[in-house]
């Protein structure tokens, strides 16, 4: 501790600065635990992918029904978009559950 000319104790500025910097570091790097919320969201997302799977099956049947018509390409495009969405949701759900996605 540093003392002034009257021998009264003064604040240790370096110590205060280090304590403040350490507290700020903790605040910045504090990561809340969302694991339960993530697991719940992953379950909901699994249900969503189940519904999308049903929609994909139905669109596939629609493609077969309009084979050779102008509508075929449009439905195939929708089917591809839906399949991409299904894949993205599955990947995010796995990440939320803490699984490694390669």
Secondary structure as UniProt FT lines:
FT   TURN            5..6
FT   HELIX           13..29
FT   HELIX           35..65
FT   TURN            66..68
FT   HELIX           70..96
FT   TURN            97..98
//
